[in-house]
Amino acid sequence: MAETGLPFRYVIVLFEGFQYEPPPPEVAQQFASLAGVDEDFPVIADEAQVLAELVSDWSGLPHTKVVLGPDLTILDVHVGLADEEDAKAFAVIREHAGLSPAR
């Protein structure tokens, strides 16, 4: 994506705490510390479950990756941690920006 010049950013949103409860902010701090995540890769806790409701599928489980546009509209949703999910997400970003697909 860097070659496109498009600004984009990853953000980790936690929908559950360690006991499957809505996570308080300190859980995001603990997660970032345990995962070795630095401040360039924000971790936020969705304690109010606002984002969880927006991106949950019919089973009620949160999706793994959500692609947001510059105005924060949901462009696409992907479930899974595989690199191919990143490729799908980047393709959506390219398309939304009017760029040709990556080769």
VENMONOR-V543942 format. One record per residue. N is the residue number from 0. PHI is phi in whole degrees, 0 to 359 (* if undefined). OMEGA is omega in radians with two decimals (NA if undefined). Layout:
N;PHI;OMEGA
N;PHI;OMEGA
//
This chain:
0;*;-3.08
1;302;-3.11
2;293;-3.14
3;279;-3.06
4;79;3.13
5;284;3.06
6;285;3.04
7;211;-3.06
8;207;2.98
9;270;3.03
10;223;3.05
11;265;3.08
12;244;3.10
13;267;-3.14
14;261;-3.14
15;222;3.03
16;272;-3.10
17;293;3.12
18;251;3.11
19;68;3.10
20;266;3.01
21;305;-2.98
22;279;3.01
23;283;-3.09
24;305;-3.11
25;295;3.08
26;293;3.08
27;297;3.10
28;296;3.11
29;296;3.14
30;300;-3.13
31;302;3.13
32;293;-3.13
33;294;-3.11
34;275;-3.13
35;71;-3.11
36;273;3.12
37;266;-3.05
38;292;3.08
39;283;-3.12
40;235;-3.00
41;299;3.02
42;239;3.11
43;235;3.13
44;256;3.13
45;267;-3.07
46;299;-3.13
47;278;3.12
48;62;3.12
49;291;3.13
50;291;3.14
51;303;3.13
52;291;-3.12
53;291;-3.01
54;249;-3.12
55;284;3.10
56;275;-3.06
57;296;3.13
58;277;-3.13
59;89;3.13
60;272;-3.14
61;290;3.07
62;286;-3.10
63;281;-3.08
64;230;3.12
65;239;3.12
66;261;3.14
67;252;3.04
68;278;-3.14
69;302;3.12
70;266;3.11
71;70;2.99
72;284;3.12
73;282;3.14
74;270;-3.11
75;192;3.13
76;224;3.12
77;227;3.10
78;255;3.08
79;130;-3.11
80;253;-3.05
81;293;3.10
82;301;3.14
83;296;3.07
84;291;3.05
85;298;-3.14
86;300;3.11
87;296;-3.14
88;296;3.13
89;295;3.10
90;297;3.10
91;296;3.13
92;298;3.12
93;301;-3.12
94;299;-3.13
95;299;-3.13
96;276;3.14
97;78;3.12
98;260;3.10
99;288;3.13
100;298;3.08
101;292;3.12
102;256;NA
//
